Amino acid sequence: MSLRTVITGTGCYIPDNIKTNQGFNKQAFYAENAELITIPSQEIVDKFMDITGIEERRYVNDDMNSSDMGTIAAKLAIEESGIDPETLDQVIVAHNFGDVIKNTIQTDILPALASRVKHNLGIKNPACVAYDILFGCPGWVQGVIQADTYFKAGIAKKILVIGTETLSRVIDMYDRDSMIFSDGAGAAVLEIKDEKETKSGILSWSVQSHCLDEAYYLYLGKSNFPNADCRVRYIKMRGRKVYEYAMQHVPAAMKDCLDKAGIQIQEVKKVFLHQANEKMDEGIIRRLFKLYGLKDAPEHIMPMNIQKFGNSSVATIPTLFDMVKKGKLDDHQLTTGDIVLFASVGAGMNINAVCYCM
């Protein structure tokens, strides 16, 4: 019997609190050496938008945490799938910082977020195993890959995979890079199906980790503000290194994934790429098509919502996929039989990709 891992329901939560670029035009920014950047803030913000494409981002309200957002997204995914949550074999939650209570900047992963979400969902079944994934921004995609692996091993039949993050709680407001990050959550229910029932499902996947020179391209460090308390640490990024790494390695990993499925790039309807940086994502797509000897990528092959929602790490792909699947993003639709590619890159440094048939 041939089996397919199928996404049967999706959901997302996008916070209501909008932080526009104009909210930074009077912010004082400091360099890594704690020296004040004398370029006018408005000029910094304008250059930031030109590079990243981000016009605004969403921050979670003070009374919510990552596990709360993940629970909301999970409920929507479960509702759409039509399953009884008591029949779930696993709850996998991808994140990087756990629940960070407002004004504490302390990671809280005791208990794990997956345990909190399972608790919030009221799932009693002890055979439903709840655990977290720490895999940088590719965490949600990695959760999907793990679900596929468990299914193929005959260990599970239904798995809930969630990506949720409140990066607004761990950003250094004096660091220009802080403008990239945002909050959000996305979820999907995956089930194993007989190929006789459906042609939809995961066709292949690819994963890579580069942890020598690349391991600390994203890390936790003290604020750029002069004489900042070094005991309080924030998310930091070596932006140029991340960009160069992504350009070199991500397109090849995406092609490797398609090659494993026997899929040509011309067959791909949509590429759901981690919403990290508009220019970087566009560059990745161009290089992917160059690997096939093609000069240009088709218009509308890559949906994007980074312009309005920023980079919410593990949540970018599941929220974007949910929006497109439900017709909430202009110029992007999906139909049964469409081939799509999920791909992400992030702290570790880690890369992964999944080829999927709708």
ROZA-886880 format. One record per atom (N, C-alpha, C): x, y, z negated. Coordinates in steps of 0.05 Angstrom, whole numbers, plus 32768, in hexadecimal, padded with zeros to 4 digits. Example, Ala and Ser with C-alpha at 12.3 -4.5 7.8 and 13.67 -1.06 7.14 Angstrom:
// ROZA-886880
81087F8E7F6480F67FA67F6481087FBE7F6481017FD37F7281117FEB7F71810280017F63
//
This chain:
// ROZA-886880
80117FE88000800080008000801280198000800D802B8012801C80448014800D805A8004801C80687FF28011807B7FE0801A80977FE6800880AA7FE1800E80C77FE5800980D67FCB801B80E97FC4801780FB7FAE800881147FB97FEF81187FAF7FDE812D7FBA7FD781427FA57FD8815B7FAD7FCF81717F9C7FB181737F9E7FA2816D7F897F85816D7F8A7F7881857F7E7F8881967F717F7D81AE7F657F9281C27F5E7F8D81DC7F617FA181F07F5A7F9382077F4B7FA282167F3C7F98822D7F2E7FAF82407F277FA982597F227FBE826B7F1A7FB282817F087FC4828E7EF97FBD82A57EE97FD182BB7EEE7FC682D27EF77FD682EA7EFC7FCD82FF7EE87FE083087ED77FD8831C7EC37FCC83367ECF7FBC83437EC07FAE835B7ECA7FC083747EC87FD483747EB67FE4838B7EB17FF883907EC87FF383A67ED7800483AD7EEE801983C17EE7803283BB7EED804883CD7EE9805383D57F05804E83ED7F0D805683F67F28807384007F27807F84037F3E809B840D7F3F809D84297F33808784387F35808884537F2A808B84537F0C8085843D7F008089843B7EE380A6843A7EDA80B884387EEE80D584377EE880E384517EF180D584647EFC80E3847A7F0980EF848E7EF580EA848A7EDB80F7849A7EC7810884897EB4810B84707EBB811B845D7EAA813984627EAE814784637E98816484647E99816F84487E9C818084457EB0818D842B7EB681AA842C7EB081B584167EA681D184137E9F81DD83FC7EAE81F783FE7EB4820583E87EC2820D83D37EAD821883BD7EB6821F83A77EA4823483B07E90824583C47E97825983CE7E85824F83E37E72823483E77E71822683F97E5F822984167E678233841C7E7F823584377E88821B84407E96821284587E9081F984627E9C81FC84647EBA81E8845B7EC881E7845D7EE681DC84797EEC81EC84897EF881E584A67EFC81D384AA7F1581D084967F2581BE84997F3C81A2849E7F31819384B17F3D817884B67F338167849D7F338157849A7F1E814784827F1A8134847D7F32812984927F3D8117848F7F54812684837F6C813F848B7F70814F84807F86815584627F81815A845B7F68815F843F7F618146842E7F67812F84397F5F8116842B7F63811084277F818114843C7F90810F843B7FAD812184277FBB813B84267FB3814D84127FBE814583F67FB6813C83F37F9D813383DA7F93811C83CF7FA4810983E07FAB80F283D77FBB80FB83D07FD7810D83DF7FE2811783D87FFD812383BD7FFE813183B57FE9813F839B7FE9812D83847FE2811C83887FCD810C83727FC380F083717FCE80E683877FD880CB83887FE280B6838C7FCC80BF838C7FB380AC838E7F9D80A283AA7F99808883AD7F99807B83C77F94807083C87F78806783B17F6E805D83B07F52805F83937F49805C83907F2F805D83757F23804983747F0D8043835B7F03803083577EEE803D834F7ED48034835C7EBE803E83557EA38026834B7E93802B83367E848016832B7E73800F833E7E5C7FF6833D7E537FED834D7E3C7FFB83437E237FFC83557E0F800B834F7DF6800083367DE87FE683307DEB7FDA831A7DDC7FDC82FF7DEA7FEB82FD7E007FED82E47E0F800A82DB7E11800D82C17E14802882B57E17802882A37E30803F82977E36804282867E4D802F826E7E4B802D82627E34801B824A7E317FFE82527E357FF6826A7E2D7FDB82737E327FD582767E4F7FE782827E5E7FE382857E7B7FE3826A7E887FF582587E807FF7823D7E8B7FDD822E7E877FD182327E6F7FB782247E697FA1822D7E7C7FA082477E817F8B82527E937F8E82477EAF7FA782487EB97FAD823D7ED47FA6821F7ED57FAD82117EC07FA881F47EBE7F8A81EE7EBF7F7A81FD7EB17F5D81F87EB07F5181FC7ECC7F5B82107EDB7F5182147EF67F5981FD7F097F7181F37F067F7A81DD7F167F6A81C47F107F6681BF7EF77F5681A77EEF7F3A81A97EF97F2E81C17EF77F1381C57F017F1181BF7F1E7F2481CA7F2E7F2381C57F4B7F2781A87F527F39819A7F437F3E817E7F497F26816C7F427F1681757F2F7EFF81657F277F06814D7F157F1E814C7F0B7F2681367EFA7F1E813B7EDD7F1C81257ECD7F1981277EB17F35812B7EA57F3B81407E977F5681457E8D7F60812E7E7B7F4E811F7E6F7F5781087E5F7F6480F27E6F7F6180F47E8A7F6D80DF7E9B7F8980E77EA57F9280FF7E9D7FAD81087EA47FC280F67E967FD680EE7EA67FEC80DE7E9A800280F07E90800581087E9C801A811A7E93801181377E96801C81487E84801A81657E878037816F7E88803F817A7E9E805A81847EA2805981A37EA4806881B07E93806881CE7E93808581D77E99808881E57EAF80A281F17EB780A2820E7EAD80B882167EA080BC82317E9680D982347E9180E1824B7E8780FD82507E7F8101825B7E6380EC82687E5880F082767E3F80DA826F7E2A80C9825C7E3080B482557E1D80A1826B7E188094826B7E01808382817DF9809482967DEB809482AE7DF580A382C47DE9808F82D87DDF808B82D87DC5807782EB7DB9808083077DBD806E83197DC5807583357DCA808583417DB3809A834F7DBB80AC835D7DA980BE834B7D9880BF83317D9E80D1831F7D8F80EA83177D9F80E783167DBA80FC830C7DCC810A82F37DC280FB82E17DB7810582C77DAE80F682B17DBB8105829F7DC980F882887DD680EB82767DC280D3826E7DC780C4825C7DB680BB82447DC680C9822D7DC280C182147DD080BD81FE7DBB80B582057DA380AE81F27D8F809281F67D85807E81E77D8E808181D07D9F808581D97DBD808A81C57DCE808D81CA7DEA807481D77DF5807781E67E0B806081F37E17804C81DF7E21805681C87E2B804481B47E35803281A97E1E803E81A67E07802E819E7DF0801981B37DE9802081CC7DEB800D81E27DE57FF681E27DFA7FFD81DE7E137FE981DE7E287FD681C67E247FE281AF7E1F7FD181977E1A7FBE819C7E027FC981A87DEE7FB881AF7DD67FA281C27DDE7FA981D77DED7F9581EB7DF67F7F81DF7E077F8781CB7E177F7481BD7E287F6381A97E197F6A81A37E007F5B81917DF07F5D81747DF97F73816D7E057F7781517E0F7F7F81407DF77F6F812C7DF17F74811A7DDB7F8581027DE27F8580F97DFB7F9280E17E047FB080E17DFD7FB980D07DEB7FD680D07DE47FE880C67DFB7FDC80B87E0E7FEB80AE7E257FF180C47E397FE580DB7E357FEB80F27E46800480FF7E3A801A80FC7E48803481057E3D803981227E46804081337E338044814F7E38806181577E34806D81637E488089816A7E45809081827E5880A6818F7E5180AE81A87E6080C581A27E7380C881B37E8780DF81B37E9980ED81CE7E98810781CE7E94811781E67E96812981E27EAE812281EF7EC4813181EA7EDD813482047EEC8133821B7EDE813482357EEC811A823A7EFC811B824B7F0F810482527F1F80F8823A7F2E810882267F3680FD820F7F4480EE81FB7F3280E982037F1980DD81F07F0680C281E47F0E80B081F47F19809681E97F21809981D57F3880A981DC7F4C80AE81C97F6280BA81B07F5780CC81B27F4480D9819B7F3980C481897F2A80B181967F1D809C81887F10808B81787F24808681837F3B807881757F518089815D7F5A80A381617F5D80B4814B7F6580B481357F5080B5813C7F3780B481287F22809A81197F22808481277F27806A811A7F29806A81057F3F8075810D7F56807680FA7F6D808780E27F65809C80E67F5780AE80D07F4F809F80BD7F3C809180C87F28808280B77F15806C80A87F23805F80B57F36804A80A77F468055808F7F55806B80947F638077807F7F74808280687F638089806E7F4A8093805A7F38807C804A7F2B806480527F30804D80447F258047804A7F08805380607EFE805180677EE1803980797EDC803080897EEF801B809D7EEB8009809E7F047FF180A97F007FDE80AD7F167FD480CA7F187FD580D97F027FCC80F57F027FDE81057EF07FE8811B7EFB7FFB812C7EED7FF481497EF17FF581597EDC7FF181767EDD800C81837EDC801281947EF0802C81A27EF1802681C07EF0803381CE7EDC802E81EA7ED7804981F97ED9804982117EE4805F82237EE28056823D7ED6806282467EC08059825E7EB28070826C7EA5806F82877EA6808582977E9D807D82B37E95808882BD7E7F808582D97E7880A082E77E7780AA82EC7E8F80C582F87E9180C683157E8780AE83227E8580AD833D7E7B80B6833E7E5E80B783287E5080BE83277E3480DC83237E3080EB831D7E45810783177E43811883297E55810D833F7E5F811C83517E71812983687E62813F83707E6C814E83887E61814583A07E71813683B17E65812A83C87E73814083DB7E7E815883D97E74816E83EB7E7D817D83DF7E94817683C77E9D818383B97EB3817183BC7ECC817D83C57EE2816D83C87EFB816083AE7F04816D83987EFF8162837E7F08814883777EF9814383847EE3812B837E7ED4811183847EE3811383957EF780FC839D7F0780F283867F18810283727F1D80FB835B7F2D80E683497F2080E883477F0580DA83317EF880BE83377EEF80AD83227EED809183267EE68087830D7ED8806C830C7ED4806082F67EC5804A82E97ED6804482D07ED0802E82C27EDE802F82A47ED9801B82967EE2801982797EDE800A826C7EF5801382557EFE800682457F12800682287F0B7FF282197F147FF081FD7F0C7FE481ED7F237FEA81D37F227FDF81C07F367FDA81A57F297FC481987F317FC0817C7F2A7FC9816B7F417FD981587F3C7FE381457F517FD981297F4A7FD1811B7F5F7FC781007F5C7FD380EE7F717FD580D47F6A7FDF80C17F7E7FC780B67F8D7FC980B57FA87FB480AC7FB97FBE80977FCD7FAD80857FD47FB380727FE97FB3808080047FC7807B80147FC98088802E7FB08083803F7FA1806D80397F89806880487F73807C80417F75808980297F62809C80217F6880B8802C7F8180BE802F7F8980D980377FA480D980457FA880EC80577FC280F080647FD1810780577FC3811480447FD0812A80357FE4811F80217FF7813080198009812880048026812F8009803781297FF68054812F7FF88061811C800C80708128801F807E81188033809B8113802C80A78126801E80C38124801780CA813A800380E281377FF780ED814D7FE6810B814C7FE5811781627FDD813481657FDB813A81767FC38150816E7FB48158817D7F9D8176817F7F9C818081977F93819D819B7F9081A281AB7F7781B981A67F6981C281B67F5381DF81BD7F5781E681D77F56820281DF7F58820981ED7F3D821981E07F2E821D81E97F12823A81EF7F0B824B81F37F1E826781FB7F18826982197F18827282257F2E827482427F2F8259824F7F2D824482417F358229824D7F378219824C7F1D8222823D7F09821182387EF2820682517EE4821682667EE3820E827D7ED4820782967EE581FD82917EFD81F482A77F0D81DB82B47F0081CC82A57EF181B782B07EE081BC82A67EC481BA82B87EB081C282B17E9581B482C47E8281B882C07E6881AF82D37E5481C682E37E4A81C282FD7E4881D7830F7E3F81CC83277E3081DD83377E2481D4834E7E1581CB83647E2781BC83777E1C81B2838D7E2C81C9839E7E3781C383AB7E4D81D783BE7E5981D983D87E4981C683DC7E3881C583F57E2881DE83F77E1681EC840E7E15820484107E05820084087DE8821383F97DDD821383EF7DC181FA83DF7DBB81EF83D17DCF81D883C07DCA81DF83A87DB881CC839F7DA981D183887D9781D6836F7DA881EE83647DA681F6834D7DB781E883347DAF81DA83347D9881CC831D7D8F81B0831A7D9C81A883307DA9818E83307DB78195832E7DD5818B83197DE2819483147DFD817C83147E118182831C7E29816E831F7E3E817683107E578163830C7E69816982FF7E82817B83117E93819083057E9E81A483147EAE81A983047EC881B083137EDC81B383067EF781CA83137F0681DA83027F1281EF830C7F2481E3830B7F4081D583207F4681C483227F5E81D2831B7F7881EA83267F7D81F983217F95820083037F97820982F77F81821082DB7F8181F882C97F8781E182D07F7B81C982C17F8081C182C27F9D81C382DA7FA981BB82DE7FC581CD82CD7FD781E782CF7FD381FA82C07FE381F682A27FE181F282997FC881ED827D7FC381D482737FD281BE82837FD081A5827B7FDC81A8827A7FFB81B5828D800681B9828E802381C98276802D81DC826D801D81ED8257802581E0823C802281D18238800C81C8821D800581AA821780098199822B8006817C822580068173821C8022817A82298038817182208052817882038058819181FB8050819A81E08055818A81CC8045818381D3802C817281C1801C815681BE8027814C81D48032813181D3803E813181C18057814781C48067814981B3807F814C81968077815B81908062815F817580598144816980518133817880448119816F803C8108816880558108817A806980F9817580818104815D8091811E815A8091812A8144809F81228129809281208128807881188110806A80FB8108807180EB811C807780CF8117807E80CB8112809C80E1811780AB80DF811480C880CE812A80D580CF814180C880BF815880D180D1816D80DE80C9817780F580D8818D810280CD81A880F880DE81BC80F880D681D680EE80BE81E280FC80BB81DB811680A481E58126808A81DA811C808B81C4810C807281B88102806981C580E8807A81D580DC807481E180C1806181F980C5804B81F880B78037820E80B9803E822580A68046821E808D804C823380798064822A80688074823E8060808A8239804E8084824980358081823B801E807C824880058096824A7FF680A482607FF980BE82647FEE80BC82747FD480CC826D7FC080CD827B7FA780CF82997FAB80BD82A87FA080BC82C57FA480D082D37F9380E982D37F9C810082DD7F8D810782FA7F96810682FE7FAF811083177FBB810883167FD980FA832A7FE280EF832A7FFD810583278012811A83368010813083358024813E831A80238142830F800B814F82F58008813E82DF8014812482E0800E811282CB8019811182CD8037811082E58042810F82E8805F812982DD806C814082E2805E815982D88067815B82BA8067815082AE805281508291805081408284806781298290806D81198286808381278288809E8134829F80A3814382A380BC8159828E80BE8167828980A9817D827680A98173825980AD815C825380A18150823980A5814A823480C3813F824780D08138824480EC8152824380FD8167825180F5818082508104818C823481028187822680ED8191820A80EA818581F88100816E8200810A816181F28120816681FE813B81788211813C817F821F8155816A8232815E8159823C814C8144824E8152814B826A81488147827E8158814E82998151813A82A6813D812082A18142810C82AF813280F9829B812580EE82A2810E80D98292810180BE829D810980AA828B810B808F82948113808482A880FF807482BB8109806782CE80F8805482C080E5805382C980CD804082BF80B9804782A380AE805F829980B48066827F80A9806C8280808B807482978081807B82998065806982AC8056805582A28048804482B38037805582C18022804E82D9801A805C82E78004804982F77FF3804D82F67FD9803D83077FC7805083167FB4806A83157FB9807D83227FA7807983407FA6806E834B7FBC806A83687FBD805983727FA6804483627F9F8031836A7F8A8035835C7F70804283457F70804483357F58806083317F4D8075833A7F5C809083377F538099831A7F5180AF83157F4380BB82FB7F4080B482EF7F2580A182DC7F25809882D07F0C80A582B47F0880BC82B07F1480CC82987F1180BC827F7F1980B8826C7F0680AB82537F0C808F82567F168083826D7F12806782717F1A8063827B7F36807882837F44807482907F5E8068827E7F73807382657F75806982537F8A804D82497F848047823F7F6B802B82367F678016824C7F69801D82657F608009827A7F63800582827F80801B82837F8F801982897FAC800A82747FBB8010825B7FB5800282447FC37FE482457FBC7FDD824A7FA37FC1824B7F9B7FB382617FAA7FBF82787FAD7FB3828F7FBB7FAE82887FD87FC2827D7FE67FBF827780027FAB826180067FAC824C7FF67F9A82367FF87F7D823F7FF57F7982547FE57F5D825D7FE07F5682767FF17F67827C80057F60829180177F6282AD800B7F7482B17FF77F7682CB7FEA7F8D82DC7FF37F9B82D380087FB182E280137FAD82E780307FAB830080387FA6830780547FBA82FA80677FB082F1807E7FC082E680947FCB82CA808E7FC282BE80797FCC82A380727FB68291806B7FB3827B807A7F9F826680747FAC824B80777FA08237806A7FA9821C806C7F91820A80747F9781F680847F8281E2808B7F8E81C680887F7C81B380867F84819780837F97818E80997FAD818180917FC0817880A47FD8818B80A87FD681A4809E7FEC81B780A0800481AC8090801C81B0809C803581A9808E803F81C28081804581C18067805081D78058806981CF804A807A81E38044809381DE8036809581F0801E809881E48006809E81F37FEE80BC81F27FE980C782097FE280E4820A7FDC80EA82207FC880FD821A7FB68104822D7FA18122822B7F9B812B82417F8E814782437F86814882537F6C815A824B7F5A815B825B7F41817182507F2E816F825B7F16818482567F02818C82397F0081A782367EFE81B1821B7EFC81CC82177F0881D0821D7F2281BC82257F3581AE820C7F418194820E7F44818581F77F4E817581FF7F67817281EB7F79816281EF7F92815081D67F95813881DA7F9D812881C37FA5811481CA7FBB810981B67FC880F681BA7FDE80E481A17FDF80CB81A67FE780B781917FEA80A98195800480A78180801580988181802D807D8174802880678182802F804D817A80278039817C803E8028816980418013816A80557FF8817080487FEB818580507FD2818E80447FBB8179804B
//
